[in-house]
Structure formats: structure tokens, C-alpha cells
Amino acid sequence: MCCETRTSGFRRRYRTRAERIADLEAYLADLRAEVQAVEEHLNELRRT
């Protein structure tokens, strides 16, 4: 019964290629920032 009266109008929306590219570029920028932070931390540890 619950599935028979479903009228929410929800439709699956797939992300476009441009959206996927933008998401991956943002993720890459985050990863680069994290790498930089780790390298800085390592340099600080090596100095002491």
C-alpha cells in the first residue's frame, strides 16, 4: 500500500559531466592543501 500511493514526484537526478569535473577539481585542491600541511608539519618536526 505504501508504494502504490507514492506521489512525491522524486526523480533521480544524475550529475552532469561538468559537475563531476568541478567536484573532482575541488577535491584535488583539498588534497593538495592537505599535502602541503603534512609537509610543513614534517619540516617542523625535522628542525627540532
N, C-alpha and C positions, 0 to 999 in steps of 0.2 A: 504494500500500500504506500509506503513512504516514497518509493521510487516512481510509482505511477503518477503521482501528482506533482512531480518536480517541475517547477516553473521559475526557477531562479534566473534563468537566462544566462548562466555562466557558460562561457565558451573558452576553450583552451586557446591561449594566445602565445604563439611561438615568437621568440625574439628574432629580430632581423639580423642579417649578417653584420650590418653596421653597429648594431647594439652589442653583439658578441665581441666585435673588434674593440669597441670602446671599453667594455668591461675588462678585456684582457690587457689592454694598454694601461688601465688604471691599476690592475693587479700587478703588472710588471713594475710600475712606478713604486708601488708599495714594497715590493720585494727589493728593489734597488735601494730604497731608503733603509730597509732593514739590514741589508748587507753593509751599507755604509756605517750604520750604528754598531754593528758587530765588529767591523774593522777598527773603528775608533776605540771601542772598549778593549780590544786586543792590544792596540798600541799603548793605551794607558797601563794595562797590566804589565806589558813588557818593559815599560820605563821604570817601574818600581822594583 
